[in-house]
Amino acid sequence: MAAQSDRMFWKFKAYGLLKNLRFFDPFLILFFRDAGLTFLAIGSLYAIREIATNILEIPTGVVADAFGRRRAMTAAFGAYLGAFALFGLCASYAAFSAAMLLFALGDALRSGTHKAMILEHLRQSGAEDQRVAYYGRTRAASQFGSALAALVGAGVVFWTGAYRMVFLASMFPYVLGLLLMFSYPRSLDGYVERMQWSWQGVLARLRDTLRTSVLALRSPLLLRGLFSGATFDAVFRSTKDYLQPILQAQALALPILATYQEEQRVGMIVGGLFFLIYLATSFASSRAGNVQRRARSLSVAVNAAYLVGMGLLAIAGLFAATRWPPGAIVAYLLLYTVQNVRRPMVVGYVSERIDHRMMATGLSVETQLRTILTAAFAPLMGLMADQLGVGLAVLALGAFALVGYPLIRLRELPRTEP
């Protein structure tokens, strides 16, 4: 199937672009630090988001499979818009916690659901063999959106001198994303049975869907793939934003833009560097299919990416601890790149072992595993960063992930259907 002539391919790319136009992403920890929060408090906010996502993950995945994925996606965008408004208009820890809960609802409704829509489209088009390359190219649009968001966010911070304005600016692309969901065809809702709209009917449908999904997840190959993807992403999510204080220190040390306020200087330099990082990750995602084809097998490629990525994280922490920010920045750039090559391959590995009717639920289980681990790692990272410094904290978590690799390594076993 030629992507250029595939109308949904361009809609999927538009979704990825709009979804990642979160202008606050390069400044989130800096925003919280500016509000007076410690790293431990920041880690606790991340944990609130992850725990809430974990609680909501399976129910919302089931709802997506049972009642339609488009409804789940539109509700997700609505939850995100509420979170952005709270971040932009309020300044207390309680308000931030409420915003994280709304953010968690959006993540729970969205995660797995849109990937399931992409995979359903490929199944209907008879192009399931293109999973990794197709998803990687749509993910490349997401990373380009992040690159663009970094530049726009830098401009907003420079113009206003305040980090909070980037949250309010992020509401505009999310309104467009909400409207885009209405243009998706009903065929991507997946297998949705007609049912009686009563509490008894709803509970019966949820029970039947959950039972089917549990049976589908009994495959050892599938479970190992879920744990591999979840572990890597949990460590990455718990540490990736700590690049921001490293970049901040580098920005304040450079003798440029010295006549401007600190927030303006940091905003321009941090935004510019994240723009370059996301351009690199966009290119990496678009080449995930090439990496898969050159590897001996998909499992070998996923395993190698894990080792390289966690090794780079440890190196970044070492450079930050020894006060050489340029080395840490380069290591982080490479880590972001590896993560965006690895993610499409994990989705491809997992999708080969899940019934297409339960795709959203199955992929949501992976996200649930990831959120459990992130909820544990994020406060630990914050505590270590307060006590030991950012560099040693990053180094410690990277080393821990490398030690745990044998437990989640994908083995060379024959493929079986769950």
PyMOL commands that set and color helices and strands:
alter all, ss='L'
color gray80, all
select helices_A, chain A and resi 3-5+7-19+25-34+39-67+69-89+93-110+113-124+128-160+165-169+171-181+186-189+199-216+220-253+262-286+288-294+298-321+325-351+356-388+390-403+405-408
alter helices_A, ss='H'
color red, helices_A
deselect
rebuild
show_as cartoon
